[in-house]
Amino acid sequence: MQSVIRNGALRGAILVALASALPAKAQEGSSAAGNDSSLEEVVVTGIRESLQRNLDMKREATGVVDVISSEDIGKFPDSNVAASLQRVPGVSIQRSGTRGEPTGITVRGFGGDFNETLYDGRRISTASGERSVDFSTVGADFVGALSVMKTPDITLSASSIGATVNVMFPKPFDQPGPRFVTSVSGSMQDEASDVKPTVGALFSNTFADDTLGVLVDAIYTDRSTDTNRVFVSGWEGGRFAACQLTAACTADELRPEAPKPFVGWWQQQYGAEQSQVSDERIDGRIALQWRPSDNVLLTVDDNYSRQKIVTETYGFALWFGLNDLRNVQLDDNGTVVDFIQSGTPMDLNASIAEQLRETNQTGINLKIDVSENLSLDIDASYAKSEQNPDGQGSDGADIGYGGDLGTALGVRVLGDSNDTLPQLTTYGPNGDTSRYLDPSVIGSHVLVRTSEENTDTLKQARITATWQQEGLRFDAGTSYVDDNFELEDRNTFANNFWQAWSGYGAPSGRTSGVVVPTNLYRGTIGTSGFIPGFSGAGSLPSQLLMYNPRALYAYLEGLGNPQAQNIPGYNYGCCDYTGSLDLALDPGSVQNIEEKTWAAFVRASFEVDVAGRPFHFSAGVRNERTHVESSGVGRLPILLTQNPADPTLLSTTYSETQPITTKSRYSYLLPSLDMKLEVTPDVHVRFGASRTLTRPDINFLTPVLNVGALPRVGALTAEGGNPALKPYLSDNFDFAVEWYYQDNSYASLNYFIKDVTNFIVQGTQRQTINDVIDPTTGQPAVYTVSQRVNGPDATVDGIEFAWQHVFGDTGFGFNGNVTLVNTDKPYDRYDISTSGFAVTGLADSANFIGFYDKNGFEVRVAANWRDEYLLQFGQNQNNSQFGAEPTFVNSSLQIDVSTSYQLTESLNVFFEALNVTNDTMSTHGRFDNQLLDVFAYGRRYALGARFRM
């Protein structure tokens, strides 16, 4: 079967036939919430009655849709939407390293931007600067259900290759009459050790003989997390001279044109830090419904969320340069497993980052039964999401020592990235570890302030007409979406204020930089037991210095205006700093992207008997036309200068800026087909075929070449946008068999294929820009320039197996699934001639939930496993001579436990423990021993009560 379906001509013929025939309907039933009557539902609440109800819906479904529903209002199985979604076959989660929170999902190997998220059938605006939604901003406490549509509902969208996630909220007419639910809980992460509250309430009622209804809910959530991290910011590929394998080199041996026969990967930056995170979120919703007659229903709703994350980070970092490494040792894969760099400076880092993201969506929906057979569904909404609207951002600083106090040191690699940390050979001024935090030698260096201000404004409307009679149904309609992204950054790089006080000061033998007063220090953080389950932490410094970068700013600003008086330690010639550490607009970051999409759709469905057995057929087509207008601000480098306060850094002078605007458009026909045969009352067979698309990431559409303002010596980079990028296209096929062998129990097997074309890849080349000269070589500067282009195609296929079983009336049961995936375009770790293409996100995964539910007592144990996978091309530092280096995520297993007890009919108490095995999250580069990041975010516990009436 696979070889037949993979024949390109046959696949194309199937899809062309679907498009030309114009039959309709991908799932039965139509509503803004995503066609409830066609949902294949997987519920993980542990309530047997709910399991049976949802299995009945699964048996009646035509398409492939998984659902997780709330046991009752205010009793969703998880506190985070993404955490719940990982229970669905084929769905895995992506976690934020510093918080440990699930922030995104991958469906069948396609993550982030490949999945679309809707609120009650409407797209959500997001100011993240990406297509994907950060699920930590979506509170789950009063969510009614989550549907994961793996085959498209073309009346809603066909803009996701992975899946469409529809978040469905309760409404007053769902259950007429008064309802009141309130919950309160406290949670604690074992590293942070302080208890933070979550408080929420929902009220709903109907009036005037159930013709009017109102629902209001609000919830406040506060979380505190301390996360330890050890990192290598980038494993850069390059070529080494033979002398670098010894203790000394001459300048002639390191000249650019000299032979360098050894290919290897080396650490650009190594360090450790602790992040202390405060995460506050407010979610609110109001829904009003009016039913003046049995034929008319009007719904007006407003969804609001506000999330504020404050992260304080303290640590150290060491920077290395390719030509500065000596005594280099390479393993068989070319990984530098040992080296020495003379004069290495020590940077002691601190930052306070504030991120505020505020989203509000207002919508109106009108349903009219025009006649017994004809109905209309009219929907419109306006949404706006803002990130850092009041200029929030990150205030950071590097202090430390270097120059005359620089240390000859290296970082050894002694094991695999999933259990071994890279190990420092020494540290401290001139290698004296006892003086590592000697305040008499610590001076000011880099002052990094940034603020990313983004806005996403989304206007959308949809009209759907439905005609149905005796098992035959037609849907037809049109929709319009106007999505406008505005992005800009302000920072201290644009005005060069970052280096106003750099140099480390007199103790390091520098004329710039000042010794940092000890009254700015706030203590230290111990590194004992820093990363559980990893060896090598003993080579880390025993303490991390804590200080307030804003207090450092105030001290430096208090020294006065260096343009009006001579101030020892100021880095004269750096910039126009006059005593205030202001941010400046970064012209290269300015983007204004507007997408306007018009769509028309039609679908039909019917049911007939085939050999005496029910056969369900549903098919349709959607046409989408998109216009893109992309604006930015362009400029080119005209001068590079070496920074005397830090010879590893270069400063860039730019030409005058000029506005640039481009336009593009594209149109696609997106057919869809679903069929189901009930072979027996208990055995169902399904087939689905569709074409879907995913639009390019917003950041890829800028029309300008953005040249980095703060390059390191030998690490010049530039990135160009491409507003003419076309969407990814995918031809999708599903084959499924389901067996409902007893009440509350079933087993299913699903085989899927996705053929994706127009893959967007990052082409990388090394070139000069504007003939600017590199002051370290006297030759034209060579930049590593990256640009996204539409390129190759790839096929992804896999098998999903799901099994749910309840052991009679014992109260015990389980729900488990396994997903195995494969692709014809895997990543070749040994190929350095190509750059940036392989299918990302693919990993085998498994989820298992064991539960007990009887006599008001519930216990649920959930285990979620995901194998190693390629996350992306690109690392935190990406200056490799071989293009964008990969980032892999190591395999992980997280186990969560939750329990509740029903004290009375209205009151229950609950407890949950997340990550009970204290699992870590780690990533690596091209090879397994190239550790990039390891985060230890600890366990989290919550205890609370819920009351309903």
HELIX and SHEET records of a PDB file:
HELIX    1   1 GLN A    2  ILE A    5  1                                   4    
HELIX    2   2 GLY A    8  ALA A   21  1                                  14    
HELIX    3   3 ASP A   36  SER A   38  5                                   3    
HELIX    4   4 ARG A   48  GLU A   60  1                                  13    
HELIX    5   5 VAL A   81  LEU A   85  1                                   5    
HELIX    6   6 GLY A  112  PHE A  114  5                                   3    
HELIX    7   7 PHE A  135  THR A  137  5                                   3    
HELIX    8   8 PRO A  172  ASP A  174  5                                   3    
HELIX    9   9 ALA A  242  LEU A  245  5                                   4    
HELIX   10  10 ASP A  252  LEU A  254  5                                   3    
HELIX   11  11 LEU A  322  ASP A  324  5                                   3    
HELIX   12  12 GLY A  403  LEU A  405  5                                   3    
HELIX   13  13 PRO A  429  GLY A  431  5                                   3    
HELIX   14  14 THR A  433  ARG A  435  5                                   3    
HELIX   15  15 PHE A  497  GLN A  499  5                                   3    
HELIX   16  16 ALA A  506  SER A  508  5                                   3    
HELIX   17  17 THR A  518  LEU A  520  5                                   3    
HELIX   18  18 ALA A  537  SER A  539  5                                   3    
HELIX   19  19 PRO A  549  GLU A  557  1                                   9    
HELIX   20  20 ILE A  698  LEU A  701  5                                   4    
SHEET    1   A 5 VAL A  65  SER A  69  0                                        
SHEET    2   A 5 ALA A 145  MET A 149 -1                                        
SHEET    3   A 5 THR A 164  MET A 168 -1                                        
SHEET    4   A 5 GLU A 116  TYR A 119  1                                        
SHEET    5   A 5 ARG A 122  ARG A 123 -1                                        
SHEET    1   B 3 VAL A  91  ARG A  95  0                                        
SHEET    2   B 3 PRO A 102  VAL A 107 -1                                        
SHEET    3   B 3 PHE A 110  GLY A 111 -1                                        
SHEET    1   C26 TYR A 869  PHE A 873  0                                        
SHEET    2   C26 PRO A 886  VAL A 889 -1                                        
SHEET    3   C26 MET A 921  HIS A 924 -1                                        
SHEET    4   C26 LEU A 931  ALA A 936 -1                                        
SHEET    5   C26 LEU A 212  VAL A 232 -1                                        
SHEET    6   C26 LYS A 196  PHE A 207 -1                                        
SHEET    7   C26 ARG A 179  GLN A 189 -1                                        
SHEET    8   C26 ARG A 940  ARG A 948 -1                                        
SHEET    9   C26 LEU A 907  LEU A 914 -1                                        
SHEET   10   C26 SER A 892  GLN A 902 -1                                        
SHEET   11   C26 PHE A 857  ARG A 866 -1                                        
SHEET   12   C26 SER A 845  LYS A 854 -1                                        
SHEET   13   C26 PHE A 812  THR A 823 -1                                        
SHEET   14   C26 ALA A 794  VAL A 806 -1                                        
SHEET   15   C26 SER A 745  THR A 757 -1                                        
SHEET   16   C26 TYR A 728  GLN A 742 -1                                        
SHEET   17   C26 VAL A 683  THR A 694 -1                                        
SHEET   18   C26 GLN A 658  GLU A 678 -1                                        
SHEET   19   C26 ARG A 613  GLY A 634 -1                                        
SHEET   20   C26 ALA A 584  VAL A 610 -1                                        
SHEET   21   C26 LEU A 472  ASN A 491 -1                                        
SHEET   22   C26 GLY A 443  GLN A 469 -1                                        
SHEET   23   C26 LEU A 374  GLN A 387 -1                                        
SHEET   24   C26 MET A 346  ASP A 369 -1                                        
SHEET   25   C26 VAL A 296  TRP A 319 -1                                        
SHEET   26   C26 GLN A 269  SER A 293 -1                                        
SHEET    1   D23 TYR A 869  PHE A 873  0                                        
SHEET    2   D23 PRO A 886  VAL A 889 -1                                        
SHEET    3   D23 MET A 921  HIS A 924 -1                                        
SHEET    4   D23 LEU A 931  ALA A 936 -1                                        
SHEET    5   D23 LEU A 212  VAL A 232 -1                                        
SHEET    6   D23 LYS A 196  PHE A 207 -1                                        
SHEET    7   D23 ARG A 179  GLN A 189 -1                                        
SHEET    8   D23 ARG A 940  ARG A 948 -1                                        
SHEET    9   D23 LEU A 907  LEU A 914 -1                                        
SHEET   10   D23 SER A 892  GLN A 902 -1                                        
SHEET   11   D23 PHE A 857  ARG A 866 -1                                        
SHEET   12   D23 SER A 845  LYS A 854 -1                                        
SHEET   13   D23 PHE A 812  THR A 823 -1                                        
SHEET   14   D23 ALA A 794  VAL A 806 -1                                        
SHEET   15   D23 SER A 745  THR A 757 -1                                        
SHEET   16   D23 TYR A 728  GLN A 742 -1                                        
SHEET   17   D23 VAL A 683  THR A 694 -1                                        
SHEET   18   D23 GLN A 658  GLU A 678 -1                                        
SHEET   19   D23 ARG A 613  GLY A 634 -1                                        
SHEET   20   D23 ALA A 584  VAL A 610 -1                                        
SHEET   21   D23 LEU A 472  ASN A 491 -1                                        
SHEET   22   D23 GLY A 443  GLN A 469 -1                                        
SHEET   23   D23 SER A 394  TYR A 401 -1                                        
SHEET    1   E 2 TRP A 235  PHE A 240  0                                        
SHEET    2   E 2 PHE A 262  GLN A 267 -1                                        
SHEET    1   F 3 LEU A 325  LEU A 330  0                                        
SHEET    2   F 3 VAL A 336  THR A 344 -1                                        
SHEET    3   F 3 THR A 407  LEU A 409 -1                                        
SHEET    1   G 2 VAL A 411  ARG A 412  0                                        
SHEET    2   G 2 GLN A 423  LEU A 424 -1                                        
SHEET    1   H 2 TYR A 521  GLY A 526  0                                        
SHEET    2   H 2 GLN A 543  TYR A 547 -1                                        
SHEET    1   I 2 PRO A 637  GLN A 642  0                                        
SHEET    2   I 2 LEU A 650  TYR A 654 -1                                        
SHEET    1   J 4 LEU A 705  VAL A 707  0                                        
SHEET    2   J 4 THR A 717  GLY A 720 -1                                        
SHEET    3   J 4 TYR A 783  ASN A 790  1                                        
SHEET    4   J 4 ILE A 760  GLN A 767 -1                                        
END                                                                             
